[in-house]
Amino acid sequence: MASDSTNHTYLGETPDFSLRFPPLPKTMAEITRLAEDGAETPDTPRLAEVVRADPIIAAFVLRRVNSVYHGVRREVDDVRQAVLLLGFEEVCNLALTVGMMELEEIVVSGESAAIFRDIMKVSIGAAFFGRELANHLRIPQKNKAFTLGLQHAVGRLVLLYNRPREYEALWTSTRQDFGPRVVNERMTFGTDHSDLGARALERWNYPETITAVIRSYHRPGALKGYNLRSSALTLSVAVSAAEQLLLSLTTQRGKPFFTPTPATHALARLAKTTTTRLVEQIRPRRDEARDYIRGMLQG
């Protein structure tokens, strides 16, 4: 169990254990607020200030803008210029991803480190597919799709931090799925990662429009209102796409990528489209998503 250090956030009790978690990097909370602002003109100057104040994120953004992918001829060494070149949305997404990766310090063993990397892979993949789907469907809260995908598995990190041995054992016992199912988490810990993730984000003062979706993305029918339900269904489909992508690259090589889930059919009905059209937005992006995950992890 975690120590009583004041640097940790107390998340309350479950039936079996107390929960503690390291504080979220301040940069992530600030950038989330900027990304969720909804202003017609993004506050790019403020974003540049926030990025510049975090050396790790600033270095990541400068490496990205100077990469061959972005075709910058002369090296850019000014964060403000990098933000202008990359664009407000992409820099927010980059910064949030780096902030999540900084949480790797919570792991204490090699096995936990490997699980952390798997969690980050599926989180980045879900952020990628969530953004693509939300933009295609023009859902009301499409600007939140990347954040939702990236942070949907925060609760897995909570479990990995508090009960590393038990969660490692549960994770490695999984064969057909990418990570333990929520029902198995509940049987083992009395709670699951979606609920724990929402509780953690609430303590970090994330808006309810994010915490509610993360808490219920496994059961989106529990949410009332088109906005929340469409976001939860989009997240559910995005997570499934990311998990199936990663499984297709490892244990299930050679199998077709992405089989529609019940959430896919429900999202199609809600968005007044067809499941076939949704699948057409996912399958052709397999290699693009794979490369995006790799690029984000490598910096």
VOBA-197719 format. One record per residue: x, y, z of N, C-alpha, C in turn; residue in one letter. Coordinates in steps of 0.1 Angstrom, whole numbers, always signed. Atoms other than C-alpha are relative to their C-alpha. Example, Ala and Ser with C-alpha at 12.3 -4.5 7.8 and 13.67 -1.06 7.14 Angstrom:
[[+9; -12; +0]; [+123; -45; +78]; [+9; +12; +0]; 'a'],
[[-9; -11; +0]; [+137; -11; +71]; [-8; +11; +8]; 's'],
% end
This chain:
[[+9; -12; +0]; [+0; +0; +0]; [+9; +12; +0]; 'm'],
[[-8; -12; +1]; [+12; +35; -7]; [+2; +6; +14]; 'a'],
[[-3; -7; -12]; [+28; +56; +20]; [-9; +12; +3]; 's'],
[[+8; -11; -4]; [+12; +85; +39]; [+6; +14; -4]; 'd'],
[[-6; -12; +4]; [+33; +111; +21]; [-10; +11; -4]; 's'],
[[+9; -11; +4]; [+17; +145; +17]; [+0; +3; -14]; 't'],
[[+0; -3; +14]; [+26; +145; -19]; [-10; -9; -8]; 'n'],
[[+9; +9; +6]; [-1; +120; -26]; [-14; +4; +3]; 'h'],
[[+14; -3; -1]; [-38; +125; -32]; [-8; -11; +6]; 't'],
[[+8; +10; -7]; [-62; +106; -9]; [-13; -1; -8]; 'y'],
[[+12; +2; +8]; [-90; +91; -30]; [-11; -7; +7]; 'l'],
[[+11; +6; -7]; [-111; +76; -3]; [+2; -15; +2]; 'g'],
[[+0; +14; -3]; [-119; +40; +6]; [-8; -8; -10]; 'e'],
[[+8; +10; +7]; [-130; +10; -14]; [-3; -11; +11]; 't'],
[[+3; +10; -10]; [-143; -21; +3]; [+12; -7; +6]; 'p'],
[[-11; +7; -4]; [-108; -35; +5]; [+13; +8; +4]; 'd'],
[[-12; -7; -3]; [-82; -8; +7]; [-1; +15; -2]; 'f'],
[[+0; -14; +2]; [-74; +29; +9]; [+8; +3; -13]; 's'],
[[-6; -4; +13]; [-64; +47; -23]; [+8; +13; +1]; 'l'],
[[-8; -12; +1]; [-36; +71; -28]; [+6; +1; -14]; 'r'],
[[-5; -1; +14]; [-22; +85; -60]; [+9; +13; -1]; 'f'],
[[-8; -12; +1]; [+6; +110; -69]; [-8; +11; -6]; 'p'],
[[+8; -12; +6]; [-6; +145; -78]; [+2; +1; -15]; 'p'],
[[-1; -3; +15]; [-13; +153; -114]; [+10; +11; -2]; 'l'],
[[-8; -11; +4]; [+14; +174; -130]; [-8; +13; -2]; 'p'],
[[+8; -12; +1]; [+2; +210; -127]; [-2; +4; -15]; 'k'],
[[+2; -4; +14]; [+8; +215; -164]; [-12; -6; -7]; 't'],
[[+11; +7; +6]; [-18; +189; -173]; [-13; +7; +3]; 'm'],
[[+12; -7; -4]; [-45; +206; -153]; [-2; +13; -7]; 'a'],
[[+1; -13; +7]; [-37; +240; -168]; [-3; -2; -15]; 'e'],
[[+2; +2; +15]; [-36; +227; -204]; [-14; -6; -2]; 'i'],
[[+13; +5; +2]; [-68; +208; -199]; [-10; +11; +1]; 't'],
[[+9; -11; -1]; [-85; +240; -188]; [+1; +8; -13]; 'r'],
[[-1; -8; +12]; [-71; +258; -219]; [-7; -8; -11]; 'l'],
[[+6; +8; +11]; [-82; +229; -242]; [-15; +0; +1]; 'a'],
[[+14; +1; -3]; [-117; +229; -226]; [-7; +14; +0]; 'e'],
[[+5; -14; -1]; [-121; +267; -227]; [-12; +3; -9]; 'd'],
[[+11; -1; +9]; [-143; +266; -258]; [+0; +14; -6]; 'g'],
[[+0; -13; +6]; [-133; +302; -267]; [+1; -1; -15]; 'a'],
[[-1; +0; +15]; [-137; +311; -304]; [+15; +2; -4]; 'e'],
[[-14; -1; +3]; [-100; +322; -304]; [+8; -6; +11]; 't'],
[[-8; +7; -10]; [-77; +298; -285]; [+10; +10; +6]; 'p'],
[[-10; -8; -7]; [-54; +314; -259]; [+14; -6; -3]; 'd'],
[[-13; +5; +4]; [-22; +305; -278]; [+11; +6; +8]; 't'],
[[-10; -5; -8]; [+0; +329; -259]; [+1; -6; +14]; 'p'],
[[+0; +6; -13]; [-10; +314; -226]; [+5; -14; -1]; 'r'],
[[-4; +14; +2]; [-5; +279; -239]; [+16; +0; -2]; 'l'],
[[-15; -1; +2]; [+31; +289; -250]; [+7; +2; +14]; 'a'],
[[-6; -3; -13]; [+38; +302; -215]; [-1; -13; +9]; 'e'],
[[+1; +12; -8]; [+25; +270; -198]; [+10; -11; -5]; 'v'],
[[-10; +10; +6]; [+46; +248; -222]; [+14; +4; +4]; 'v'],
[[-14; -5; -3]; [+77; +269; -217]; [+4; -3; +15]; 'r'],
[[-3; +2; -14]; [+74; +265; -179]; [+3; -14; +4]; 'a'],
[[-2; +14; -3]; [+76; +227; -181]; [+11; -5; -10]; 'd'],
[[-11; +4; +9]; [+111; +217; -195]; [-2; -13; -8]; 'p'],
[[+1; +13; +7]; [+101; +182; -203]; [-10; +1; -12]; 'i'],
[[+10; -2; +10]; [+70; +192; -223]; [+6; +9; -11]; 'i'],
[[-5; -9; +9]; [+88; +221; -239]; [+10; -7; -10]; 'a'],
[[-9; +7; +8]; [+116; +198; -251]; [-7; -9; -10]; 'a'],
[[+7; +9; +8]; [+91; +173; -265]; [-7; +8; -12]; 'f'],
[[+7; -8; +10]; [+72; +201; -284]; [+11; +4; -11]; 'v'],
[[-11; -4; +9]; [+105; +214; -299]; [+5; -11; -9]; 'l'],
[[-5; +12; +8]; [+116; +179; -310]; [-11; -3; -11]; 'r'],
[[+11; +3; +9]; [+82; +174; -326]; [+0; +10; -12]; 'r'],
[[+0; -10; +10]; [+83; +207; -345]; [+12; -1; -10]; 'v'],
[[-12; +1; +8]; [+118; +200; -357]; [+1; -13; -7]; 'n'],
[[+0; +13; +6]; [+110; +165; -369]; [-2; +1; -15]; 's'],
[[+2; +0; +14]; [+111; +156; -405]; [-14; +0; -4]; 'v'],
[[+14; +2; +3]; [+74; +148; -404]; [-6; +14; -2]; 'y'],
[[+6; -13; +2]; [+66; +185; -400]; [+7; +9; -10]; 'h'],
[[-7; -7; +12]; [+91; +196; -427]; [+5; +14; +4]; 'g'],
[[-6; -13; -3]; [+107; +225; -408]; [+14; +0; -5]; 'v'],
[[-14; -1; +6]; [+138; +236; -427]; [+10; +5; +10]; 'r'],
[[-9; -6; -10]; [+154; +257; -400]; [-4; -4; +14]; 'r'],
[[+4; +5; -13]; [+156; +245; -365]; [-7; +11; +8]; 'e'],
[[+8; -9; -8]; [+131; +260; -342]; [+4; -2; +15]; 'v'],
[[-4; +1; -14]; [+143; +268; -306]; [-9; +9; +9]; 'd'],
[[+9; -9; -8]; [+115; +291; -295]; [-14; -7; +2]; 'd'],
[[+12; +7; -3]; [+85; +275; -278]; [-12; +7; -6]; 'v'],
[[+11; -7; +6]; [+61; +302; -289]; [-1; -2; -15]; 'r'],
[[+0; +2; +14]; [+71; +298; -325]; [-5; -15; -3]; 'q'],
[[+4; +14; +1]; [+67; +260; -321]; [-15; -2; +1]; 'a'],
[[+14; +1; -3]; [+32; +264; -307]; [-8; +6; -12]; 'v'],
[[+7; -5; +12]; [+22; +286; -337]; [+1; -9; -12]; 'l'],
[[-2; +9; +12]; [+37; +262; -362]; [-9; -13; +1]; 'l'],
[[+7; +12; -2]; [+21; +231; -347]; [-15; +2; +1]; 'l'],
[[+14; -2; -2]; [-12; +246; -338]; [-4; -2; +14]; 'g'],
[[+5; +1; -14]; [-31; +250; -305]; [-4; -14; +4]; 'f'],
[[+6; +13; -3]; [-49; +217; -306]; [+11; -11; +1]; 'e'],
[[-10; +10; +0]; [-19; +196; -314]; [+10; +1; +12]; 'e'],
[[-9; -2; -11]; [+3; +212; -288]; [-7; -4; +13]; 'v'],
[[+7; +5; -11]; [-24; +206; -262]; [+0; -15; +1]; 'c'],
[[+0; +14; +0]; [-26; +170; -272]; [+14; -6; +4]; 'n'],
[[-13; +5; -3]; [+12; +166; -271]; [+3; +2; +15]; 'l'],
[[-3; -3; -14]; [+15; +183; -237]; [-8; -10; +10]; 'a'],
[[+8; +9; -8]; [-13; +161; -222]; [+6; -14; +0]; 'l'],
[[-6; +13; +1]; [+4; +130; -235]; [+13; -1; +8]; 't'],
[[-13; +0; -7]; [+38; +139; -221]; [-3; +0; +15]; 'v'],
[[+4; +0; -15]; [+21; +147; -187]; [-4; -13; +5]; 'g'],
[[+4; +13; -3]; [+6; +113; -187]; [+12; -9; +2]; 'm'],
[[-12; +9; +0]; [+39; +96; -195]; [+9; +3; +12]; 'm'],
[[-8; -3; -12]; [+56; +115; -166]; [-5; -8; +12]; 'e'],
[[+5; +8; -11]; [+34; +94; -143]; [+7; -14; +1]; 'l'],
[[-7; +13; -1]; [+57; +64; -150]; [+8; -1; +13]; 'e'],
[[-8; +1; -13]; [+75; +73; -118]; [-8; -7; +11]; 'e'],
[[+7; +7; -11]; [+47; +56; -99]; [+3; -15; +0]; 'i'],
[[-2; +15; +1]; [+58; +21; -110]; [+13; -3; +8]; 'v'],
[[-11; +4; -8]; [+82; +2; -88]; [+7; -13; -4]; 'v'],
[[-6; +12; +4]; [+90; -29; -107]; [+0; -1; -16]; 's'],
[[-1; +1; +14]; [+99; -40; -142]; [-13; -5; -6]; 'g'],
[[+13; +5; +5]; [+66; -58; -146]; [-10; +11; -1]; 'e'],
[[+9; -11; +0]; [+47; -27; -136]; [+3; +10; -11]; 's'],
[[-5; -9; +10]; [+68; -6; -160]; [-6; -5; -14]; 'a'],
[[+5; +5; +13]; [+58; -29; -189]; [-15; +2; -1]; 'a'],
[[+14; -2; +0]; [+21; -27; -179]; [-3; +15; -2]; 'i'],
[[+2; -14; +2]; [+24; +11; -177]; [+1; +4; -15]; 'f'],
[[-2; -3; +15]; [+37; +12; -213]; [-12; -5; -8]; 'r'],
[[+12; +5; +7]; [+8; -10; -224]; [-12; +9; +2]; 'd'],
[[+11; -9; -3]; [-16; +13; -207]; [+1; +13; -8]; 'i'],
[[-2; -12; +8]; [-1; +43; -224]; [-2; -2; -15]; 'm'],
[[+3; +3; +14]; [-2; +26; -258]; [-15; +1; -3]; 'k'],
[[+14; +0; +2]; [-39; +20; -255]; [-6; +13; +2]; 'v'],
[[+6; -13; -2]; [-46; +54; -241]; [+3; +10; -11]; 's'],
[[-4; -9; +11]; [-27; +72; -269]; [-9; -5; -12]; 'i'],
[[+8; +5; +11]; [-45; +49; -294]; [-15; +4; +1]; 'g'],
[[+14; -4; -2]; [-79; +57; -279]; [-2; +15; -2]; 'a'],
[[+0; -14; +3]; [-71; +94; -280]; [+0; +3; -15]; 'a'],
[[-1; -2; +15]; [-62; +91; -317]; [-14; -3; -6]; 'f'],
[[+12; +5; +6]; [-93; +71; -327]; [-12; +9; +5]; 'f'],
[[+11; -8; -5]; [-116; +92; -304]; [+0; +14; -7]; 'g'],
[[-1; -12; +8]; [-104; +124; -321]; [-5; -1; -14]; 'r'],
[[+5; +2; +14]; [-110; +110; -356]; [-15; -2; +0]; 'e'],
[[+14; +3; +1]; [-144; +97; -348]; [-8; +12; +4]; 'l'],
[[+8; -12; -4]; [-156; +128; -330]; [+0; +11; -10]; 'a'],
[[-1; -9; +11]; [-144; +150; -358]; [-9; -4; -12]; 'n'],
[[+8; +5; +11]; [-161; +128; -384]; [-15; +1; +3]; 'h'],
[[+14; +0; -3]; [-194; +126; -365]; [-5; +14; +5]; 'l'],
[[+3; -14; -5]; [-192; +163; -353]; [-8; -1; +13]; 'r'],
[[+7; +1; -13]; [-203; +153; -318]; [+1; +13; +7]; 'i'],
[[+0; -13; -6]; [-211; +183; -296]; [+13; +3; +9]; 'p'],
[[-12; -2; -8]; [-181; +178; -273]; [+13; -6; -6]; 'q'],
[[-11; +6; +7]; [-156; +168; -299]; [+14; +4; +4]; 'k'],
[[-12; -5; -5]; [-129; +190; -284]; [+5; -8; +12]; 'n'],
[[-4; +8; -12]; [-129; +166; -254]; [+5; -14; -3]; 'k'],
[[-2; +14; +4]; [-124; +134; -274]; [+14; -5; +3]; 'a'],
[[-14; +4; -2]; [-86; +133; -273]; [+3; -1; +15]; 'f'],
[[-3; +1; -15]; [-85; +140; -235]; [-7; -12; +6]; 't'],
[[+7; +11; -5]; [-111; +114; -228]; [+7; -13; -4]; 'l'],
[[-8; +12; +4]; [-92; +88; -248]; [+13; -2; +8]; 'g'],
[[-13; +0; -7]; [-59; +97; -232]; [-1; -4; +14]; 'l'],
[[+1; +1; -14]; [-72; +96; -197]; [-10; -10; +5]; 'q'],
[[+10; +10; -4]; [-98; +68; -198]; [+5; -11; +9]; 'h'],
[[-5; +11; -8]; [-74; +44; -181]; [+8; +5; +12]; 'a'],
[[-7; -5; -12]; [-61; +66; -153]; [-3; -9; +12]; 'v'],
[[+3; +9; -11]; [-79; +42; -129]; [+8; -12; +0]; 'g'],
[[-9; +11; +0]; [-57; +14; -141]; [+13; +4; +7]; 'r'],
[[-12; -5; -7]; [-27; +35; -129]; [-2; +0; +15]; 'l'],
[[+3; -1; -14]; [-44; +40; -96]; [+1; -14; +6]; 'v'],
[[+0; +14; -5]; [-48; +2; -92]; [+15; -5; +0]; 'l'],
[[-14; +4; +1]; [-12; -4; -104]; [+9; +6; +11]; 'l'],
[[-7; -7; -11]; [+1; +21; -79]; [-3; -5; +14]; 'y'],
[[+4; +5; -13]; [-18; +9; -49]; [+2; -14; +3]; 'n'],
[[-1; +14; -2]; [-18; -28; -54]; [+8; -6; -12]; 'r'],
[[-8; +4; +12]; [+10; -35; -79]; [+1; -16; -2]; 'p'],
[[-1; +15; +1]; [+14; -73; -72]; [-13; -6; -5]; 'r'],
[[+13; +6; +3]; [-23; -81; -74]; [-4; +5; -14]; 'e'],
[[+4; -5; +13]; [-28; -59; -105]; [+9; -6; -11]; 'y'],
[[-8; +7; +10]; [+2; -74; -123]; [-5; -14; -2]; 'e'],
[[+6; +14; +1]; [-12; -109; -116]; [-12; +0; -8]; 'a'],
[[+13; +0; +8]; [-46; -99; -129]; [+3; +4; -14]; 'l'],
[[-3; -4; +14]; [-31; -82; -160]; [+6; -12; -8]; 'w'],
[[-7; +10; +7]; [-9; -111; -169]; [-9; -13; -2]; 't'],
[[+9; +11; +2]; [-38; -136; -165]; [-9; +2; -11]; 's'],
[[+8; -3; +11]; [-56; -118; -193]; [+5; -6; -13]; 't'],
[[-4; +7; +12]; [-55; -138; -225]; [-6; +6; -13]; 'r'],
[[+7; -4; +12]; [-81; -126; -250]; [-2; +15; -1]; 'q'],
[[+3; -14; -1]; [-85; -90; -239]; [+13; +8; +3]; 'd'],
[[-12; -8; -3]; [-61; -61; -236]; [-3; +6; +14]; 'f'],
[[+2; -4; -13]; [-60; -57; -199]; [-12; -7; +6]; 'g'],
[[+11; +6; -7]; [-84; -70; -172]; [-14; +6; -4]; 'p'],
[[+14; -6; +1]; [-122; -66; -177]; [-4; +6; +13]; 'r'],
[[+5; -7; -12]; [-140; -44; -153]; [-6; -9; +10]; 'v'],
[[+6; +9; -9]; [-159; -73; -139]; [+11; -7; +8]; 'v'],
[[-11; +7; -8]; [-126; -90; -129]; [+7; +10; +10]; 'n'],
[[-5; -10; -9]; [-113; -58; -114]; [-9; +2; +12]; 'e'],
[[+10; -1; -11]; [-145; -55; -93]; [+1; -12; +9]; 'r'],
[[-1; +12; -8]; [-142; -91; -82]; [+13; +0; +9]; 'm'],
[[-12; +0; -7]; [-106; -86; -71]; [+2; +12; +10]; 't'],
[[-3; -12; -8]; [-106; -50; -57]; [-13; +6; +5]; 'f'],
[[+12; -6; -5]; [-143; -42; -51]; [-3; +13; -8]; 'g'],
[[+2; -12; +8]; [-141; -14; -77]; [+7; -3; -14]; 't'],
[[-7; +2; +13]; [-129; -9; -113]; [+6; +13; -5]; 'd'],
[[-8; -11; +4]; [-107; +14; -133]; [-8; +12; -5]; 'h'],
[[+8; -11; +5]; [-135; +35; -148]; [-4; +9; +12]; 's'],
[[+4; -8; -12]; [-148; +45; -114]; [+11; +7; +7]; 'd'],
[[-12; -6; -7]; [-114; +50; -99]; [+6; +12; -8]; 'l'],
[[-5; -11; +8]; [-103; +71; -129]; [-8; +12; +2]; 'g'],
[[+8; -12; -2]; [-133; +94; -125]; [+2; +6; +13]; 'a'],
[[-2; -5; -13]; [-127; +97; -88]; [+14; +8; +0]; 'r'],
[[-13; -7; +0]; [-90; +107; -94]; [-2; +13; -8]; 'a'],
[[+2; -12; +8]; [-100; +132; -121]; [-8; +11; +7]; 'l'],
[[+8; -9; -8]; [-126; +147; -98]; [+9; +7; +10]; 'e'],
[[-9; -6; -9]; [-99; +153; -72]; [+9; +10; -7]; 'r'],
[[-9; -9; +8]; [-78; +170; -99]; [-8; +11; -6]; 'w'],
[[+9; -11; +5]; [-108; +193; -106]; [-2; +0; -15]; 'n'],
[[+4; +1; +13]; [-115; +180; -140]; [-15; +3; -1]; 'y'],
[[+14; -3; +1]; [-149; +191; -154]; [-9; -13; +0]; 'p'],
[[+9; +12; -1]; [-179; +168; -148]; [-3; -6; -14]; 'e'],
[[+3; +6; +14]; [-184; +164; -186]; [+11; -10; -3]; 't'],
[[-10; +10; +2]; [-151; +144; -185]; [-1; -11; +10]; 'i'],
[[+0; +10; -11]; [-154; +126; -152]; [-12; -9; -2]; 't'],
[[+12; +9; +2]; [-190; +114; -160]; [+2; -9; -11]; 'a'],
[[-2; +9; +12]; [-180; +100; -194]; [+10; -11; +4]; 'v'],
[[-10; +10; -3]; [-149; +82; -180]; [-6; -10; +10]; 'i'],
[[+6; +9; -10]; [-170; +67; -151]; [-9; -10; -7]; 'r'],
[[+10; +8; +6]; [-196; +54; -175]; [+2; -5; -14]; 's'],
[[-2; +4; +14]; [-179; +46; -208]; [-2; -15; -3]; 'y'],
[[+3; +14; +2]; [-183; +9; -202]; [-16; -3; +0]; 'h'],
[[+15; +1; +0]; [-221; +15; -197]; [-6; +13; -4]; 'r'],
[[+4; -14; +4]; [-229; +46; -217]; [-15; +2; +1]; 'p'],
[[+14; -2; -1]; [-266; +39; -215]; [-4; +6; +14]; 'g'],
[[+3; -6; -13]; [-264; +51; -179]; [+0; +15; +0]; 'a'],
[[-1; -15; +1]; [-258; +86; -191]; [-12; +6; -7]; 'l'],
[[+11; -6; +6]; [-286; +109; -198]; [+4; +12; -8]; 'k'],
[[-4; -11; +9]; [-285; +135; -226]; [+9; -4; -11]; 'g'],
[[-7; +3; +12]; [-272; +134; -261]; [+15; +2; +1]; 'y'],
[[-14; -4; +0]; [-239; +152; -254]; [+9; -11; +8]; 'n'],
[[-8; +9; -8]; [-227; +129; -226]; [+0; -14; -6]; 'l'],
[[+1; +13; +5]; [-240; +97; -242]; [+8; -2; -13]; 'r'],
[[-8; +1; +12]; [-224; +104; -276]; [+15; +0; +3]; 's'],
[[-14; +0; -4]; [-191; +112; -259]; [+4; -13; +5]; 's'],
[[-3; +13; -6]; [-192; +80; -239]; [+0; -11; -11]; 'a'],
[[+0; +10; +10]; [-201; +59; -269]; [+12; +1; -9]; 'l'],
[[-12; -2; +8]; [-173; +75; -290]; [+12; -5; +7]; 't'],
[[-11; +5; -8]; [-149; +68; -262]; [+1; -15; +0]; 'l'],
[[+0; +15; -1]; [-160; +32; -259]; [+5; -6; -13]; 's'],
[[-4; +5; +13]; [-156; +26; -296]; [+15; +3; -2]; 'v'],
[[-14; -3; +2]; [-122; +44; -296]; [+9; -9; +8]; 'a'],
[[-8; +9; -9]; [-109; +23; -267]; [+0; -14; -7]; 'v'],
[[+1; +13; +7]; [-121; -9; -285]; [+9; +0; -12]; 's'],
[[-9; +0; +12]; [-103; +2; -317]; [+15; +0; +4]; 'a'],
[[-14; +0; -5]; [-71; +9; -298]; [+4; -13; +5]; 'a'],
[[-3; +13; -6]; [-72; -24; -279]; [+1; -10; -11]; 'e'],
[[-1; +10; +11]; [-79; -44; -311]; [+12; +3; -9]; 'q'],
[[-12; -3; +8]; [-51; -26; -329]; [+12; -6; +7]; 'l'],
[[-12; +5; -7]; [-26; -35; -302]; [+0; -15; +0]; 'l'],
[[+1; +15; +0]; [-38; -71; -300]; [+4; -5; -14]; 'l'],
[[-3; +4; +14]; [-35; -73; -338]; [+15; +0; -3]; 's'],
[[-14; -1; +2]; [+1; -63; -335]; [+8; -10; +8]; 'l'],
[[-7; +9; -9]; [+10; -88; -308]; [-6; -14; +0]; 't'],
[[+4; +13; -2]; [-10; -118; -297]; [-10; -5; -11]; 't'],
[[+10; +4; +10]; [-36; -118; -326]; [+5; +4; -14]; 'q'],
[[-6; -4; +13]; [-13; -112; -356]; [-8; -7; -11]; 'r'],
[[+7; +7; +11]; [-30; -119; -389]; [-15; +1; +0]; 'g'],
[[+14; -1; -1]; [-65; -113; -377]; [-5; +13; -5]; 'k'],
[[+5; -13; +5]; [-87; -86; -393]; [+0; +11; +11]; 'p'],
[[+0; -10; -10]; [-83; -53; -375]; [-14; +7; +1]; 'f'],
[[+12; -6; -5]; [-114; -40; -357]; [-13; -7; -4]; 'f'],
[[+14; +6; +1]; [-146; -60; -353]; [-9; +9; +8]; 't'],
[[+9; -9; -6]; [-175; -37; -345]; [-6; -6; +13]; 'p'],
[[+5; +3; -14]; [-187; -38; -308]; [-14; +5; +1]; 't'],
[[+14; -6; -3]; [-222; -32; -294]; [+0; +15; +0]; 'p'],
[[+0; -15; -1]; [-211; +4; -287]; [+1; +6; -14]; 'a'],
[[-1; -5; +14]; [-202; +8; -324]; [-14; +1; -6]; 't'],
[[+14; +0; +5]; [-238; -1; -334]; [-8; +11; +7]; 'h'],
[[+7; -10; -7]; [-252; +21; -307]; [+4; +14; -4]; 'a'],
[[-5; -14; +4]; [-230; +51; -317]; [-6; +3; -14]; 'l'],
[[+5; -2; +13]; [-241; +46; -353]; [-15; +4; +0]; 'a'],
[[+15; -3; -1]; [-278; +47; -344]; [-1; +14; +6]; 'r'],
[[+1; -13; -6]; [-273; +78; -322]; [+4; +11; -9]; 'l'],
[[-5; -10; +9]; [-253; +96; -348]; [-7; +0; -14]; 'a'],
[[+8; +1; +12]; [-278; +86; -375]; [+9; -3; -12]; 'k'],
[[-8; +5; +11]; [-252; +69; -396]; [-1; -16; +0]; 't'],
[[+0; +15; +0]; [-243; +32; -402]; [+13; -5; +6]; 't'],
[[-12; +7; -6]; [-219; +8; -385]; [+11; -1; -11]; 't'],
[[-10; +1; +11]; [-202; +3; -419]; [+8; +12; -2]; 't'],
[[-7; -12; +2]; [-194; +39; -422]; [+9; +3; +11]; 'r'],
[[-9; -1; -11]; [-180; +40; -387]; [+13; -8; -2]; 'l'],
[[-12; +9; +2]; [-158; +10; -394]; [+9; +6; -11]; 'v'],
[[-8; -6; +11]; [-146; +28; -426]; [+8; +12; +5]; 'e'],
[[-8; -11; -6]; [-134; +56; -404]; [+11; -5; +9]; 'q'],
[[-10; +6; -9]; [-113; +32; -383]; [+10; -9; -7]; 'i'],
[[-9; +9; +6]; [-99; +4; -403]; [+11; +6; -9]; 'r'],
[[-11; -6; +8]; [-80; +25; -429]; [+11; +7; +7]; 'p'],
[[-10; -7; -8]; [-62; +43; -401]; [+8; -8; +9]; 'r'],
[[-8; +10; -8]; [-46; +12; -387]; [+15; +4; +1]; 'r'],
[[-14; -3; +0]; [-11; +21; -398]; [+3; +14; +6]; 'd'],
[[-2; -14; -5]; [-15; +58; -391]; [-1; +0; +16]; 'e'],
[[+1; +1; -15]; [-26; +50; -355]; [+12; -7; +6]; 'a'],
[[-12; +7; -5]; [+2; +26; -350]; [+12; +9; +0]; 'r'],
[[-12; -9; +1]; [+28; +52; -361]; [-2; +11; +10]; 'd'],
[[+3; -11; -9]; [+11; +79; -340]; [+4; -5; +14]; 'y'],
[[-3; +5; -13]; [+14; +57; -309]; [+15; -1; +2]; 'i'],
[[-14; +2; -1]; [+50; +49; -316]; [+7; +14; +1]; 'r'],
[[-6; -14; +0]; [+58; +86; -323]; [-1; +7; +14]; 'g'],
[[+3; -7; -12]; [+42; +98; -291]; [+9; -6; +12]; 'm'],
[[-7; +7; -11]; [+60; +72; -269]; [+15; +3; -2]; 'l'],
[[-14; -2; +2]; [+94; +79; -285]; [+4; +15; +2]; 'q'],
[[-3; -14; -2]; [+91; +117; -282]; [+4; +7; -12]; 'g'],
% end
